[in-house]
């Protein structure tokens, strides 16, 4: 993937300074290559409609990928995101449609609910020392099942959107031609980038991801930091949930948001996060999200059978991992 | 003596340029129980690991049962009839007794199925021989540590071992359990098995072994048999190294203030409590054998492990330390034993490691000021003489000594009142060692209370102002001034020193 980059040397050359960013640069190069080829092959790619659609998809999955990235950098994982989208989506329908709660109260309730479930994940992981994989896998099952149960296993819509049609239309709409969800994603990613790369909290996330024991010995409150990471992950997922529910127009509890956590994990991993923790950047996570969301577009515009989408996505990630292992990683 | 069962001649072994054994001879006759003894790092375990096939000697020869033996692996040793009962037991808790005894060579039925009936049938008489009156189907989780050890011995018997090496088998047993084990060893010897017994408990050696072989600094220090085989002679052989005279020791009065540890009980030795005072301005060495509970004291004081009981005070003020974060805020610092696991984050730069405990000081308007961090790291690099290309160099690229200096720089930045160093110069080259000693001295001179846990006898003797010695979870005694000798420390460390214990 990054064979075009010269190998780093001891002297502080440009190459050496770019070396830590090799994964991000490689994904950026791949993104540009795919986009340019697509633009040449099919003029549909550069139409406003296609780009707006792509940006909306990137916006929606990019928001929670920011939070998920923080968790992955600590060496953890959150598998519950997709199910959380379904549960909170159903909650949103009930709040706005059935119970006529005004949107400015409903949204904080949804965000608070998400943050509370994230707090539960964090406390189970840090206080009871349960594996993140297990805790959030149980979340995946519990939230999906609960969503199906409370919705009576039926789809729920927003009907005529009485009382909240303005806010729905705004969130589904565009500002300067760019989808609102993409703007929100940019803001969340910007805030996440500052948090991750600029603050003490971000430094502590990396320290814990590299070596939790040494981090604790240095006086870092590892349990607190990890718990906050899970809260932020679920909080960004609940923000996604609000946008995604309006974007979908309705919630089918059995499949709304399913697989979304895996898109997020794939996006983080493809651009340099290690599932062992300690690695990755906010720029990389955003580029990874764009690459992952470009793939359905690519399959579509090349005129391939859309049922191939998952297979192409898997192959792209696999080829990336193989290229990284063969070309860049030092041999032992 | 009859024809020896085992003859090792001129065994030498180095690890990464550091010689662990220099031309050691060792022999054992059939039916003999031999005690193998020496300080931490004297080479006992290395010698036995060569015999057990875990390490290979660089030079020297091994004859077993009258024949030249090439022991290239544990399997080779097992085939010859050499079994090794390790200090950290290698039993499998998820299997039953018979499953452990026959692990890896389970009898089969029809080629694939394990013949449990036969395994149990053959295990029962062996268990009886080691004094274990249990069903072979008992899961190992139900067994005490002592019983698990007996299962390992049973395993070596079922392997037809003629020579059984036991590495500190009684270190975690109660007195009754240990006595029972010694009886079983005597019975094994009566049945013409040879036992090599590594132990620090000198009274056990004098009681159960026919003779003892003493190693010191990777060389044979001597052997003792008959009436010469006494506690005093063992200690004399174990130490007896010529040390350069210690620098003038600082005598600090009890009025100087400092850290007071009271009635501390740790998880490792829940039956014992420790009281210890580390005075401001002094370096208190904490000596003892591996496993005596020293690191556990350090970890409990710093809040890494919860104390079962106990209290801390600094200059008479009570301290509440429940996490390393609390410890740092009241002026404590711990340079941990395992540098790579707990001391620093290898993947991070010198800058990031050096500011890890004081990062809040480098925050401007909510964000980390990297320039300020870099200045701090570069200051540490020049004042501690850290050899690195820049403050951005990854810690993993540094030598052991320079890594340790980075750890120290992290703690110096916190301006600590109490500095606990656990094995501060382990894996550190001689040059860096001296620089670290100077730093420790300077810390004490500036008024910090320094507690230095060390297994390096030379370090303890030469760098401490006072030496506290621990033995099996208890404080065996405190030595001051001219009483700080290798012999006195060793007496206390092995636990029998009438008249010296405080």
Interface residues (C-beta under 8 A of the other chain):
Chain A: X10 X194 X198 X199 X200 X203 X206 X207 X210 X211 X213 X214 X215 X216 X217 X218 X219 X220 X221 X278
Chain B: X302 X304 X323 X324 X325 X327 X328 X329 X334 X336 X341 X342 X343 X344 X345 X346 X347 X348 X352 X356 X357 X359 X360 X363 X366 X367 X368 X389 X410
